[in-house]
Amino acid sequence: SSLEVKSKICGADRLEYSNSFGRVLFYLNGNLVDKVLFCKALQFHYAEHCAFEGYIGTDYCGLDLSSAELSVGRRKFLREQKKKDDNPEGKKYSASSKVGIAASGIVLTCCVFICPCVYRKKRETASTVLKKELNSSDSTSPLDVNIHVPHEKVPPTSSVFSVSPNLNRTGSVHLNLAQVTRATRNFSPALQIGEGGFGTVYRAQLDSGQVVAIKRAKKEHFENLQTEFSSEVELLSKIDHRNLVRLLGYVDKGNERLIITEYVPNGTLRDHLDGQRGKILDFNQRLEIAIDVAHGLTYLHLYAEKQIIHRDVKSSNILLTESMRAKVADFGFARLGPMDSDQTHISTKVKGTVGYLDPEYMKTYQLTTKSDVYSFGILLIEILSGRRPVDLRRPVEERITLRWAFRKFNEGQAVELVDPMMEEAVDAEIIVKMFALAFQCAAPIRHDRPEMKFVVEHLWAIRADYRRSLR
Ligand SMILES: Nc1ncnc2c1ncn2[C@@H]1O[C@H](COP(=O)(O)OP(=O)(O)OP(=O)(O)O)[C@@H](O)[C@H]1O
């Protein structure tokens, strides 16, 4: 299998690792640690005759853990013990490792942000992923895999004009189709501001003078869009947060499905990273944008009326205001999250965008908030490096940005990952912390990823460090 998780209790320690497509993360007593410390612990316990079976000790730690060795059993064990007694170094390790492990709560948590994790290529499995990603003609094309489940409920179609009853609150707009047609000058191409999988987006000015964005569902996909449309409206209407694009109203009449949202005037994050909006984003702006997005997602996961999983976090779904605050848009793919935190939502369709998609969700169809955390990790790497998650114009070894970045990071070259368009020099330690957080978010298995709330807290801590470094 491409995903492997192993854990073993040795004495008072729990040793664990996860390996997904050659990306290995090491844990000691539940804390993410670097390879060196993990191997020391492994070696220590091996001497105590407690060993991981399999390749991890041999391939990663250079230990000889063959079964023959182990079967030497007690004789070997005694020999090791004797060696240890004669060797003060061995004793030193034992004592220091115990101290280190005891202090794990503080020290090892810090390790999360400085640990160079090990990257190992497994060509067959990696190429399967690559094939999937590279076969896509558009590196950021949405992926839509349909798995038919017989009991899937399809919400009833409403054929009359309707404005969600949930929208009767300050700020909502009530429009009928005629008003929308007028505001968009009969969906004039001149007012078109974008196009996505769901449909076309227009900038429109209402009679009141208020400028809004109106999203019009594509007719050719109409039948299929019914579920998505309803889910988008239902979810958006419950959301009220400054880092989330606000739903103002909707029209669902005949063969028109229209969503009216606040207009966010300054383009998408991707536009800015591409330099299409003039000035290139500086580090401070990138950090603030990351914090805004993390706040928006934390709200969806924790504080919305019902838990919401976005499912399509990506740079073209992050809209910027004139003061460069970020708002997360496009909840068309969103689904209500599980009510009970122990449950995971079994999805009927894998939806999202190639490059940002949680590999565990792709495999299991189990949707949790950690899928958004994964996409956020990918987004954070994109914010820092300026590179799209998949970039087919690059040399083969650089096409999957996560892999390229992870490898360079482990080679101690984190600073070189930073977007060359960003001219200012930023403290290397801060860059390392940002990337470490991004990799933690984009860990192959969800168990290893933090919650968004934790991500916000760490970004705030990094922000404080950054401010201090400027003094
Ligand atoms: N509320 C808004 N304010 C300003 N511009 C918007 C707004 N919503 C969308 N846009 C613009 O319209 C474009 C298309 O948006 P849309 O959400 O339909 O598609 P997408 O996110 O690019 O693709 P998809 O969701 O299909 O993967 C965006 O990239 C953005 O430029």
The ligand as an ORCA input file, in Angstrom:
! r2SCAN-3c Opt
* xyz 0 1
  N     -17.314     37.681     -5.057
  C     -16.468     37.941     -6.043
  N     -15.936     39.166     -6.177
  C     -15.068     39.432     -7.172
  N     -14.657     38.541     -8.082
  C     -15.139     37.292     -8.011
  C     -16.076     36.919     -6.990
  N     -16.368     35.622     -7.145
  C     -15.651     35.187     -8.208
  N     -14.908     36.182     -8.742
  C     -14.028     36.088     -9.902
  O     -14.557     35.133    -10.788
  C     -13.627     34.082    -11.024
  C     -14.354     32.770    -11.184
  O     -14.898     32.400     -9.948
  P     -15.503     30.971     -9.661
  O     -15.635     30.846     -8.193
  O     -16.711     30.774    -10.475
  O     -14.453     29.981    -10.284
  P     -13.040     29.409     -9.804
  O     -12.962     29.431     -8.322
  O     -11.959     30.140    -10.546
  O     -13.097     27.958    -10.372
  P     -13.839     26.667     -9.788
  O     -14.535     27.059     -8.559
  O     -14.748     26.233    -10.867
  O     -12.747     25.709     -9.549
  C     -12.688     34.143     -9.831
  O     -11.437     33.613    -10.156
  C     -12.650     35.638     -9.542
  O     -11.707     36.242    -10.405
*
